[in-house]
Amino acid sequence: MADNGGGRPSVYPTLQYADAKAAIRQLTEAFGFTELAVYEDADGSVAHAELAQGNGAVMLGSKGKGGRFDEAMKSGGTTGVYVVVADVDAHHRRAVEHGAEILMPPTDQDYGSRDYMARDLEGNVWSFGTYAPEVRG
């Protein structure tokens, strides 16, 4: 297996939001992410942000900033991201307390996971659960 840089994830889902600051608030408050870095442009929009959950992370920024990534994402649909959490029910309660739109309540799956689904403010679907497949190189 390739060295991933001292425990750093080697895959980062990357999302764009019309209101990246609101997205950061929801992801930290409702879904328990930790803000690692937020870089703003002169106009106050989010040029780049990094948020962590467990040993994984996502990157995000404001839509409409120009550049190749912004152009490539322009016609993209919503994104679905799966995040492993230790206590699905507690995580779900936190999301509900912060007004997250729940698409599926905590549910035991046939493959042994317990998970739930929520939609963020801009339509991305987040699944939180106990399923954590082992990745072998």
C-alpha positions as CSV (number, residue, x, y, z in Angstrom):
1,M,0.0,0.0,0.0
2,A,1.2,3.5,-0.8
3,D,2.3,5.7,2.1
4,N,-0.5,8.3,2.7
5,G,1.7,10.9,4.4
6,G,1.6,10.0,8.1
7,G,-2.1,9.3,8.6
8,R,-3.5,11.9,6.2
9,P,-6.4,10.7,4.1
10,S,-5.6,10.0,0.5
11,V,-9.1,10.8,-0.8
12,Y,-10.9,14.1,-0.1
13,P,-14.5,14.6,-1.3
14,T,-14.5,18.2,-2.7
15,L,-17.8,20.2,-2.8
16,Q,-18.8,23.7,-3.9
17,Y,-21.5,25.7,-2.3
18,A,-23.4,28.9,-3.3
19,D,-23.1,29.8,0.4
20,A,-20.0,28.1,1.6
21,K,-20.0,29.9,5.0
22,A,-23.5,28.5,5.8
23,A,-22.3,25.1,4.7
24,I,-19.4,25.2,7.1
25,R,-21.7,26.2,9.9
26,Q,-24.1,23.3,9.2
27,L,-21.3,20.8,8.7
28,T,-19.6,21.8,12.0
29,E,-22.7,22.4,14.1
30,A,-25.2,19.7,12.9
31,F,-22.8,17.0,11.6
32,G,-19.9,17.4,14.0
33,F,-17.1,18.3,11.6
34,T,-14.1,20.2,12.9
35,E,-12.9,23.2,11.0
36,L,-9.2,22.7,10.0
37,A,-8.7,25.7,7.7
38,V,-10.8,28.4,6.0
39,Y,-9.2,30.7,3.4
40,E,-11.3,33.7,2.2
41,D,-11.0,35.8,-0.9
42,A,-10.9,39.6,-0.7
43,D,-14.7,39.6,-1.2
44,G,-15.3,37.4,1.8
45,S,-16.2,34.3,-0.2
46,V,-14.6,31.0,0.8
47,A,-11.7,30.2,-1.6
48,H,-10.9,26.9,0.2
49,A,-11.9,25.2,3.4
50,E,-10.9,21.9,5.0
51,L,-13.2,20.1,7.5
52,A,-12.4,16.9,9.4
53,Q,-14.5,14.1,10.7
54,G,-12.7,11.2,12.4
55,N,-9.6,10.4,10.2
56,G,-11.2,11.7,7.0
57,A,-11.8,15.2,5.6
58,V,-13.6,17.2,3.0
59,M,-12.6,20.2,1.1
60,L,-15.1,22.9,0.0
61,G,-15.3,26.3,-1.4
62,S,-17.7,28.9,-2.9
63,K,-19.2,28.4,-6.3
64,G,-18.7,30.9,-9.1
65,K,-15.0,31.8,-8.4
66,G,-13.8,30.9,-11.8
67,G,-11.0,28.6,-12.6
68,R,-10.8,25.1,-14.1
69,F,-12.4,23.3,-11.1
70,D,-15.3,25.7,-10.9
71,E,-15.9,25.3,-14.6
72,A,-15.7,21.5,-14.4
73,M,-18.2,21.5,-11.5
74,K,-20.7,23.9,-13.0
75,S,-22.8,21.2,-14.6
76,G,-22.2,18.6,-11.9
77,G,-25.0,17.3,-9.8
78,T,-25.2,17.0,-6.0
79,T,-22.6,14.9,-4.2
80,G,-23.1,12.0,-1.9
81,V,-20.5,11.5,0.9
82,Y,-20.4,8.6,3.4
83,V,-18.8,9.3,6.8
84,V,-18.0,6.7,9.5
85,V,-19.2,7.6,13.0
86,A,-19.0,5.6,16.2
87,D,-22.5,6.4,17.6
88,V,-25.1,6.8,14.8
89,D,-28.0,7.5,17.1
90,A,-26.2,10.3,19.0
91,H,-24.9,11.7,15.7
92,H,-28.4,11.7,14.3
93,R,-29.8,13.4,17.4
94,R,-27.3,16.2,17.0
95,A,-28.2,16.7,13.3
96,V,-31.9,16.8,14.2
97,E,-31.3,19.3,17.0
98,H,-29.6,21.6,14.5
99,G,-32.4,21.3,11.9
100,A,-30.8,19.0,9.3
101,E,-33.1,17.5,6.8
102,I,-33.2,13.8,7.5
103,L,-33.8,11.6,4.5
104,M,-33.6,8.3,6.4
105,P,-33.5,7.8,10.2
106,P,-31.0,5.5,11.8
107,T,-31.5,2.1,10.2
108,D,-29.9,-1.3,10.6
109,Q,-28.7,-2.5,7.2
110,D,-28.5,-6.1,6.0
111,Y,-24.8,-5.8,5.5
112,G,-24.2,-5.0,9.2
113,S,-24.1,-1.3,9.3
114,R,-26.3,1.2,11.1
115,D,-26.6,4.5,9.3
116,Y,-28.8,7.5,8.5
117,M,-29.0,10.0,5.6
118,A,-29.3,13.7,5.6
119,R,-29.3,16.5,3.0
120,D,-27.3,19.6,3.5
121,L,-28.5,23.1,2.7
122,E,-27.6,22.9,-1.0
123,G,-28.8,19.3,-1.7
124,N,-25.7,17.2,-1.1
125,V,-26.6,13.8,0.5
126,W,-24.5,12.9,3.6
127,S,-24.7,9.3,5.0
128,F,-23.4,8.7,8.5
129,G,-22.9,5.1,9.7
130,T,-20.8,2.4,11.2
131,Y,-19.8,0.6,7.9
132,A,-16.0,1.0,7.5
133,P,-14.6,-1.3,4.8
134,E,-10.9,-2.1,5.0
135,V,-8.9,-0.7,2.2
136,R,-6.0,-2.9,1.2
137,G,-3.2,-1.9,-1.2
